[in-house]
Amino acid sequence: MENNKHTFYVLQCADGTFYAGYTNDLAKRTATHNAGKGAKYTKPRLPVKVVYTETFDTKQEAMRREYAFKQLNRSQKERIIWGERHEISKK
């Protein structure tokens, strides 16, 4: 059965850095990261925890959000994650 939710997510790694990604199964993807089988970036920075998510109707929207988020500097990312949810421009 296909999952129709498309999620942009941000993980906080054990070293305090952030990792942003896209998935259609957040619980499974987070478990994969924490098993050391996720992204190359997160593998040496375990454990990771989900600190922010947004759900979209389409994969393309979620991936656009991921891309836009990755273009921001650390302080802009923190404002989004920790509460000041300013709109990310959709370039």
Secondary structure, DSSP 8 states (H G I E B T S, - for coil): -----EEEEEEE-TTS-EEEEEES-HHHHHHHHHTT-S-TTTGGG---EEEEEEEESSHHHHHHHHHHHHTS-HHHHHHHHTT--------
